[in-house]
């Protein structure tokens, strides 16, 4: 049975995050070539391992922040269900789950702000929440982030998602032409202010992407600007999280 935790499993997430943090601190920088271990040495030196490592990292992370099951086929509205994640089911990373991870693992990041566009809000509020106090998905996420996690949720009218130095954007994306959601991370390039450095956990790629015109939030169901990031083409439905010192 799915959890009925009215706070979207945040307490359970905190326990998992502490455990994950302990695992990563003890293994992430290990230079062993044991294929069962995740480490930065292999990521940077053994390119052929990158996709394998990305898959392992993603699986472990989704056990923490992946807590949302979306059903696009439900009628009359698509539905959202907050669930426990043991890694055996394919759940989405909710914005509140991502914020909870950031707040727990990096409490010094004071500028932890969730931005949304009018279209992004409408997209999320198309989902009816079946548990966790019910209602609609954006409204529930906004309540969790502001009232349970103590972070800011702010409407944005930008036409291109901005990147700043000393800050990281966690950006909700959709695979182009689908409703499958995913998150990528990015920051402004250290030496070229016209570019962003984007990390895609789906592939393990870290890529330089020109910022001008490449991070346009979606404004309507038919207006879906897409950007190629490595092998994947992504659309930007208009929800992102800014982390900064």
Steps between C-alpha positions, in 0.01 A plus 500: 500500500631851425599714794235740630759736648331837470832676448595313184743263677740782592601341832575172327701689240714661770602159638584374151699813422712458812573142401578596141727781615698258717537257210611770257751652742663159547501385137461788257867602497639147522738428209423129489398356163257260665197518263263494798626835631418856397794739495618816330826347378316251283258767384779728377752242373308196378262650246350167398370459856311833494155370409532212744599738779223744408245220522621393846511860629152569365357184656648581841385863486146412391469283811524825695324770300290286265170493684233587245302268275324678213218340301435687178226258394269564795166668427369766527836631629848349506588394855799531731575266789777548758664165569792343683780407261716192552660533157288229338241739354540788255392812689544867415718743694256751647618861545445466875713185502780680318480794741503264799817333366671837446398632841624189680826442313591869457331701777726799431333570168285791614378593151289191460221641285246316286395688189198424288324650200126529458512211254704284740249561777210410273677185382551376856150599610360280227591207729257402776685383813358175637665513844712738711200727576376489140437805286699578187868432450645850472302623800613201706863539398491872577360426847766236570786723385388817677337369816687174566843581357499877558613594148377758250276429201498787251321576173736581212425669168843446340512393137830313545607326822799701634825357639719673758848439635518333842149365448359178361168454323315171531271513197193290437499380140289275284631275228390674181166379368417308818365569849793323669658725762867518594740743671832643381742727688687802371708801592656791310825416322801618702669685214231547234195686633306414184503131586372269772655174620223239505513163676251238385474208745326292233825472305771626736588770243632842605457733202551864405173643366452855369242670723342733242172352386575149622314503833162644404214393730196356333214751476215291357422137409607571142801725571770255603852633434744209528877490552740219418705399804725214401289227337174629649269779389331672796210741546470733800151502657591790729607375844855526632683523833783745560762405756756758607725596789 
